[in-house]
Amino acid sequence: MTTQPGLMQAWAVDAPGPIDSHPLTQITRAVPVPQPGHIRLHVQVCGVCRTDLHLAEGDLPPKHDRVIPGHEVVGIVDELGPGSVRFSPGDRVGVPWLAQTCGVCRFCVTGRENLCIAPLFTGWDLDGGYTDYVVVDERYAYAIPAAFSDEEAAPLLCAGIIGYRALRRSNLPKGGSLGIYGYGGSAHLTAQIALFEGARVHVFTRSPEARALALDLGATSVGETDADPPEPLDSAILFAPVGGLVPTALAALDRGGTLAVAGIYLSDIPVLNYEEHLFEERSLVSVTANTRADGEEFLRLAAQIPIQVSTVAYRLIQANQALSDLAHDRVNGAAVLVNPSR
């Protein structure tokens, strides 16, 4: 994907549709110029997230025409906007899902910026990383720990951070039992944090390859998505965007247990039975974006463990194929797009 100087190639959502219809279109754009307080990155690797799939298929309506997806971006700073001082040219920096918050609403001023009433998100409101260059507000970017390669670091910036928030939202007690439903890019990172912190992790997924990966990374048990856990669960996280699994996971919880739904999209939840699914103080909670503090905490912990990141690499020109493989559960771990011009 080569272009004239001053121009760049990108993949954009032209007309959302079924992923096997290849709804991403290759386009040419001017290389963006960083505004005050922003930095420009030469994209090295961009992770492929299930949110990108929902955007391409129209489950999440694009916020503007021909938006460029991608919010797990690892790049090298190549230009600073006026007044930018946090990073220097040549620094390796990560661009996450949360791109900007208002800073003044009741949520922002009480440490809950993930619930900001006027947020902007990378690859949805603002153009993301399925391209050669991306611009980001330096306040919302992350320094990448040296422990991780570019390909390993990319999934940490959304799959990792959102999984970390979901784990905290699940109220997993020390030494408790955690059920994980769906085992892809986010789940295989989250499971390692729970194991590191002393939990017993039970994984439920329809993919034999994913079950094998879970066991390799230390899961206590694995099974099909509708399997009964070997013990009552103190907590559970639903990563698969399948509302039909909500009753299954709730029924597997012990008294006082919590199920956290980690995705931005979920198919319809069937009717719940109060006594079977919610009585005895079982809780169902959702997860919305993350705070910057979540990201900083997670990246420090990920480097400390250090987390093993399983990735499947695609060339940037294979963006449609990567999303199709993700949709059809052909990716064991996290898919990443590698920019050949890096």
Sequence and secondary structure as in RCSB ss.txt:
>XXXX:A:sequence
MTTQPGLMQAWAVDAPGPIDSHPLTQITRAVPVPQPGHIRLHVQVCGVCRTDLHLAEGDLPPKHDRVIPGHEVVG
IVDELGPGSVRFSPGDRVGVPWLAQTCGVCRFCVTGRENLCIAPLFTGWDLDGGYTDYVVVDERYAYAIPAAFSD
EEAAPLLCAGIIGYRALRRSNLPKGGSLGIYGYGGSAHLTAQIALFEGARVHVFTRSPEARALALDLGATSVGET
DADPPEPLDSAILFAPVGGLVPTALAALDRGGTLAVAGIYLSDIPVLNYEEHLFEERSLVSVTANTRADGEEFLR
LAAQIPIQVSTVAYRLIQANQALSDLAHDRVNGAAVLVNPSR
>XXXX:A:secstr
    TTEEEEEEESS   GGG  EEEEEEE     TTEEEEEEEEEEE HHHHHHHHTSS  SSTT      EEE
EEEEE TT  SS TT EEEE SEEE  S STTGGGT GGG SS EEBTTTB  SSBSEEEEEGGG EE  TTS H
HHHHHIIIIIHHHHHHHHHTT  TT EEEEES STTHHHHHHHHHHTT EEEEE S HHHHHHHHHTT SEEE T
T   SS EEEEEE SS TTHHHHHHHHEEEEEEEEE  S         IIIIITTT EEEE     HHHHHHHHH
HHHHTT    EEEEEGGGHHHHHHHHHTT  SSEEEEE TT 
